Amino acid sequence: MSYLMMDLAGLSVSEEEAVLLQHPQVGGIILFTRNFSNKSQLIDLVKSVRTIRADLLIAVDHEGGRVQRFRDEFSLIPAMGDILPAANGDMSLAQRWSKELGFLMAIELVACDIDLSFAPVLDVNGISDVIGKRSFSPNPQEVSLLAASFIEGMNQAGMAAVGKHFPGHGSVKADTHVAMAEDNRLKEDIFNHDIKPFQQLMAQQQLNGVMPAHVVYTQVDANPAGFSSYWLQDVLRQDLAFDGVIFSDDLGMKGASFAGDYLGRAQAALSAGCDMILVCNDPEGVKTLLSEFTWPAQAPKSNAQQLKADMTQVMISLGSTERWEKAQMLAKQILAK
């Protein structure tokens, strides 16, 4: 069964949203800064969602750096691209720091009963306007090493990892939120460079989810990766043997517009191989998909419930806050550099 991840308009669940959340095709919600005023309110919001549907995945983009939806009462997480320079190029030290930052980011979300941060970014930094320091490094091997450590920390906090933006957005200048994006490099360049972190982390079975890019790799396939059966089924499922959850990027982004209206975009993404499609900042689009779209009845390729947070780690951390406090000090140290 395929699912929709929707968002919420404000600080609480409206009556209309409560009805939508009960639709069987809704598999989760994604939170934004507009859904947050303080930690107590956020916890109440999550509780109200759990009361309606305990099984829903609750997610947020909380990578660190400029992409961190909750700031007040949360630790500020440095940009991933600042970790290795702050360690003066010492990879062993940077890996230790990356693990602790992954733990810090995840434990504070899981403590609020939030399942997922869509992280880490596995793009290899290049010319992209929208990636930049969201990437760990311009070097694929450094991205792999630091991301593996970050994921280890996330897992120790009870959170699964969702790598993005497959097969790599770092060498595409355009921002797919507002523009159609093309990568005209040869297939060999992409496979020898951008895809390496995904390949390595999948081989280590460290990724439970993947989010593909809204980018057309023109020398490989005519469709953006998130709408391409070649990228999602031939490469991701078969060649890389990935058996986790494939999330679409937001279907409201400009990079998704090639597929037409929301009905066309949803059909294209699910047919290509996505398990859960995201529609953000467009409640009418959500209602259209839940009322008019004919959802495919295929058997699930993956189990989204494997991405639910493990709350036992929070209870352990609340009992002994030493690691949490040291990780907070580390984050402040890196931000101050």
C-alpha positions as CSV (number, residue, x, y, z in Angstrom):
1,M,0.0,0.0,0.0
2,S,1.3,3.5,-0.8
3,Y,0.9,6.5,1.4
4,L,0.7,10.2,1.6
5,M,2.6,12.4,4.1
6,M,0.7,15.7,4.7
7,D,1.4,18.8,6.8
8,L,-0.6,20.9,9.3
9,A,-1.4,24.6,9.0
10,G,-0.7,25.7,12.5
11,L,0.1,25.1,16.2
12,S,-2.8,22.6,16.7
13,V,-4.8,20.1,14.6
14,S,-7.9,21.6,13.1
15,E,-11.2,19.7,12.9
16,E,-10.7,19.4,9.1
17,E,-7.2,18.1,9.5
18,A,-8.3,15.6,12.1
19,V,-10.7,14.1,9.6
20,L,-8.0,14.0,6.9
21,L,-5.5,12.3,9.3
22,Q,-8.0,9.4,9.7
23,H,-7.9,8.7,5.9
24,P,-6.3,5.2,5.4
25,Q,-3.9,6.6,2.7
26,V,-2.4,9.1,5.1
27,G,0.8,7.5,6.5
28,G,2.4,10.5,8.2
29,I,2.8,14.2,8.8
30,I,5.7,16.5,8.3
31,L,6.1,19.5,10.7
32,F,7.4,22.9,9.9
33,T,8.4,26.0,11.9
34,R,4.8,27.3,11.7
35,N,3.8,24.3,13.8
36,F,6.2,25.3,16.6
37,S,6.0,28.1,19.3
38,N,7.7,26.3,22.2
39,K,8.5,22.7,23.2
40,S,5.5,22.3,25.4
41,Q,3.1,23.2,22.6
42,L,5.0,20.9,20.2
43,I,4.6,18.0,22.6
44,D,0.9,18.7,22.9
45,L,0.6,18.9,19.1
46,V,2.3,15.5,18.7
47,K,0.1,14.0,21.4
48,S,-3.0,15.2,19.6
49,V,-1.9,13.6,16.4
50,R,-1.1,10.3,18.2
51,T,-4.6,10.4,19.8
52,I,-6.1,10.5,16.3
53,R,-3.6,8.0,14.7
54,A,-1.0,6.4,16.8
55,D,0.6,4.6,13.8
56,L,1.4,7.8,11.8
57,L,5.0,8.7,11.1
58,I,5.8,12.2,12.4
59,A,8.7,13.8,10.6
60,V,10.6,17.1,10.3
61,D,13.5,18.6,8.4
62,H,15.9,19.2,11.2
63,E,19.4,18.6,9.7
64,G,21.2,21.4,11.4
65,G,22.6,24.6,10.0
66,R,20.1,26.7,8.1
67,V,17.7,23.7,7.9
68,Q,16.4,23.3,11.4
69,R,12.7,23.8,11.9
70,F,12.7,24.1,15.8
71,R,15.2,26.4,17.4
72,D,14.0,28.0,20.7
73,E,14.4,25.4,23.5
74,F,16.3,23.1,21.1
75,S,20.0,22.8,20.7
76,L,21.3,24.6,17.6
77,I,22.9,22.0,15.4
78,P,25.9,23.1,13.3
79,A,25.8,22.8,9.5
80,M,27.3,19.4,8.5
81,G,29.8,21.1,6.3
82,D,31.3,22.9,9.3
83,I,32.2,19.7,11.2
84,L,35.4,18.7,9.4
85,P,36.8,22.3,9.1
86,A,36.1,22.8,12.9
87,A,38.1,19.6,13.5
88,N,41.0,21.1,11.5
89,G,40.7,18.3,9.0
90,D,41.2,15.6,11.6
91,M,38.8,12.9,10.2
92,S,38.9,10.7,13.4
93,L,37.9,13.7,15.5
94,A,35.3,14.9,13.0
95,Q,33.7,11.4,13.0
96,R,33.4,11.4,16.8
97,W,31.8,14.9,16.7
98,S,29.5,13.9,13.9
99,K,28.2,10.9,15.9
100,E,27.5,13.1,18.9
101,L,25.7,15.7,16.8
102,G,23.6,13.0,15.2
103,F,22.7,11.8,18.7
104,L,21.9,15.3,19.9
105,M,19.7,16.2,16.9
106,A,17.8,12.9,17.2
107,I,17.4,12.6,21.0
108,E,15.8,16.0,21.3
109,L,13.2,15.1,18.6
110,V,12.5,11.6,19.9
111,A,12.0,13.1,23.4
112,C,9.1,15.0,21.8
113,D,7.8,11.7,20.3
114,I,8.9,12.7,16.7
115,D,10.0,9.7,14.7
116,L,12.1,11.1,11.9
117,S,14.3,13.9,10.8
118,F,14.8,13.7,7.1
119,A,18.6,13.3,7.5
120,P,21.4,13.0,6.7
121,V,22.1,14.9,3.5
122,L,24.3,12.6,1.4
123,D,24.8,15.0,-1.4
124,V,28.5,15.7,-2.3
125,N,28.9,19.4,-2.2
126,G,29.6,21.1,-5.5
127,I,27.9,24.0,-7.2
128,S,24.4,23.7,-5.8
129,D,22.7,26.8,-4.5
130,V,20.4,24.8,-2.2
131,I,22.9,22.2,-0.8
132,G,26.1,24.0,0.1
133,K,27.1,23.4,3.7
134,R,24.1,21.1,4.2
135,S,26.6,18.6,2.7
136,F,29.4,17.1,4.9
137,S,32.0,17.6,2.2
138,P,32.9,18.0,-1.5
139,N,34.6,14.6,-1.2
140,P,32.4,11.5,-1.5
141,Q,34.5,9.4,0.8
142,E,34.4,12.1,3.5
143,V,30.6,12.3,3.1
144,S,30.3,8.6,3.6
145,L,32.5,8.5,6.7
146,L,30.9,11.5,8.4
147,A,27.4,10.5,7.5
148,A,28.0,7.0,8.8
149,S,29.0,8.4,12.2
150,F,26.1,10.8,12.2
151,I,23.7,7.9,11.5
152,E,25.3,5.9,14.3
153,G,24.5,8.7,16.7
154,M,20.9,9.0,15.4
155,N,20.4,5.3,15.8
156,Q,21.8,5.4,19.4
157,A,19.1,8.0,20.1
158,G,16.4,5.7,18.7
159,M,16.0,7.3,15.3
160,A,16.3,5.7,11.8
161,A,18.1,7.5,9.0
162,V,16.6,8.8,5.7
163,G,19.4,9.7,3.2
164,K,18.7,12.5,0.6
165,H,18.8,13.5,-2.2
166,F,19.4,10.4,-4.3
167,P,21.4,10.0,-6.5
168,G,22.9,13.4,-5.6
169,H,22.0,17.1,-5.8
170,G,25.4,18.7,-5.2
171,S,26.4,19.2,-8.8
172,V,23.1,20.9,-9.8
173,K,23.1,24.7,-9.4
174,A,19.3,25.2,-9.6
175,D,17.1,25.0,-6.5
176,T,14.3,22.5,-7.3
177,H,12.0,24.2,-4.8
178,V,11.6,27.0,-7.3
179,A,13.0,25.8,-10.6
180,M,13.3,22.8,-12.9
181,A,16.8,21.3,-12.5
182,E,19.0,19.3,-14.9
183,D,22.3,17.6,-14.4
184,N,23.9,17.1,-17.9
185,R,26.9,15.2,-16.7
186,L,27.8,11.7,-18.0
187,K,26.3,8.7,-16.3
188,E,29.9,7.6,-15.3
189,D,30.5,10.9,-13.5
190,I,27.4,10.5,-11.4
191,F,28.1,6.9,-10.5
192,N,31.7,7.5,-9.8
193,H,31.1,10.6,-7.6
194,D,27.6,11.5,-6.3
195,I,26.1,8.1,-5.8
196,K,29.1,6.8,-3.7
197,P,27.8,7.8,-0.3
198,F,24.4,6.2,-0.9
199,Q,26.1,3.1,-2.2
200,Q,28.4,2.7,0.7
201,L,25.8,3.4,3.4
202,M,23.4,0.9,1.8
203,A,26.1,-1.7,1.7
204,Q,26.5,-1.1,5.4
205,Q,22.7,-1.3,5.9
206,Q,22.6,2.1,7.6
207,L,19.8,3.7,5.6
208,N,16.1,2.9,6.4
209,G,14.8,5.5,4.0
210,V,15.8,7.4,1.0
211,M,14.5,10.6,-0.6
212,P,15.3,11.1,-4.3
213,A,16.0,14.4,-5.9
214,H,13.7,16.3,-8.2
215,V,16.5,16.5,-10.7
216,V,16.6,15.3,-14.3
217,Y,19.9,13.5,-15.0
218,T,19.6,14.0,-18.8
219,Q,22.3,11.6,-19.8
220,V,20.7,8.8,-17.8
221,D,16.9,9.1,-17.9
222,A,14.3,11.6,-19.1
223,N,12.5,11.8,-15.8
224,P,13.5,13.4,-12.5
225,A,15.0,10.8,-10.2
226,G,11.9,10.8,-8.0
227,F,9.7,10.0,-10.9
228,S,12.1,7.5,-12.6
229,S,11.6,3.8,-12.5
230,Y,15.2,3.5,-13.7
231,W,16.6,5.3,-10.7
232,L,14.2,4.0,-8.1
233,Q,13.7,0.4,-9.3
234,D,16.7,-0.5,-11.5
235,V,19.4,1.3,-9.5
236,L,18.0,1.8,-6.0
237,R,16.1,-1.5,-5.5
238,Q,18.0,-3.8,-7.8
239,D,21.6,-2.7,-8.1
240,L,21.9,-1.2,-4.6
241,A,19.6,-3.8,-3.0
242,F,17.8,-1.1,-1.0
243,D,14.8,-2.5,0.8
244,G,13.8,0.5,2.9
245,V,11.2,3.2,2.4
246,I,11.4,5.6,-0.6
247,F,9.9,9.0,0.1
248,S,9.2,11.4,-2.7
249,D,10.4,15.0,-2.2
250,D,7.6,17.5,-1.9
251,L,5.3,17.2,-4.9
252,G,4.5,20.9,-4.6
253,M,8.0,21.9,-5.6
254,K,8.7,23.4,-9.0
255,G,11.0,20.4,-9.8
256,A,8.0,18.2,-9.7
257,S,5.8,20.2,-12.1
258,F,6.9,18.3,-15.2
259,A,4.3,15.6,-14.3
260,G,1.4,18.0,-14.4
261,D,-1.2,18.5,-11.6
262,Y,-1.1,16.6,-8.3
263,L,-2.9,13.6,-9.7
264,G,-0.3,13.3,-12.4
265,R,2.6,13.9,-10.0
266,A,1.3,11.3,-7.5
267,Q,0.7,8.7,-10.3
268,A,4.2,9.3,-11.7
269,A,6.0,9.1,-8.3
270,L,4.2,6.0,-7.1
271,S,4.5,4.2,-10.5
272,A,8.2,4.9,-10.4
273,G,8.6,3.3,-7.1
274,C,8.0,5.8,-4.2
275,D,6.3,4.3,-1.2
276,M,5.2,7.5,0.5
277,I,4.6,10.8,-1.3
278,L,4.9,14.2,0.3
279,V,2.6,17.2,-0.3
280,C,3.5,20.3,1.7
281,N,2.1,23.8,2.0
282,D,-0.9,22.9,-0.2
283,P,-4.0,21.6,1.8
284,E,-6.1,21.7,-1.4
285,G,-3.6,19.4,-3.0
286,V,-3.8,17.0,-0.1
287,K,-7.6,17.0,-0.2
288,T,-7.5,16.4,-4.0
289,L,-5.3,13.3,-3.6
290,L,-7.4,11.9,-0.8
291,S,-10.7,12.4,-2.6
292,E,-10.0,12.0,-6.3
293,F,-6.8,10.0,-6.7
294,T,-7.0,6.2,-7.4
295,W,-4.4,4.8,-5.1
296,P,-2.6,1.7,-6.3
297,A,-3.3,-1.5,-4.5
298,Q,0.1,-3.0,-4.9
299,A,1.8,-4.9,-2.1
300,P,4.2,-2.7,-0.1
301,K,7.9,-3.0,-1.1
302,S,8.9,-1.8,2.4
303,N,7.4,-1.3,5.8
304,A,7.2,2.3,6.9
305,Q,6.7,1.2,10.5
306,Q,10.3,0.3,10.7
307,L,11.0,4.0,10.8
308,K,9.1,4.6,14.1
309,A,11.4,6.0,16.8
310,D,12.6,3.8,19.6
311,M,11.5,5.6,22.7
312,T,13.5,3.4,25.1
313,Q,16.7,5.4,24.3
314,V,15.1,8.6,25.4
315,M,14.2,7.1,28.8
316,I,17.9,6.0,29.2
317,S,19.1,9.5,28.3
318,L,16.7,11.2,30.6
319,G,18.0,9.1,33.4
320,S,21.6,10.2,32.7
321,T,22.0,13.5,30.8
322,E,25.8,13.5,30.7
323,R,26.0,12.6,27.0
324,W,23.3,15.0,26.1
325,E,24.9,17.9,27.9
326,K,28.4,17.2,26.4
327,A,26.9,17.0,22.9
328,Q,25.2,20.4,23.5
329,M,28.6,21.9,24.5
330,L,30.1,20.4,21.4
331,A,27.5,22.0,19.2
332,K,28.1,25.4,20.7
333,Q,31.9,24.9,20.3
334,I,31.6,24.2,16.6
335,L,29.1,27.1,16.1
336,A,31.5,29.5,17.7
337,K,34.4,28.6,15.4
